[in-house]
């Protein structure tokens, strides 16, 4: 149910970095929780900002949701379809539900990415969105 009626801001410098204990040298900030998504009336399990330290790795795993991973800083290696391939800032990975994947830092400094976890349904019909312009003084 869409209950939120006002724009909310999660201020970046106030978000806590949490350590992923199941991975090596990987930290995250929760940009959008499932509870916040419920308040917005959208189907999202979580949106995370992730940091992988030098030598760090998100160990091979899979989810019961789809994941979109956008690299925002640095160079990484992605385990996709059983092979490791190098990618960089600006690249986006589309990982289906149940597919094994892994991301490793392949740089000389920490890398960062935004990961969006999306519930999967057989009953999906997506369409684009519309923007509606309004007059407001800047």
Buried (B, 14 or more C-beta within 10 A) or exposed (E): EEEEEEEEEEEEEEEEEEEBEEBBBBBBBBBBBBEBBBBEEEBBBBBBBBBBBEEBBBEEEBBEBBBBBBBEBBBBBBBBEEEEEEBEBEBEBEBEEEEEBBBBBBBEEBBBBBBBBBBBEEEEEEEEEEEEEEEEEE
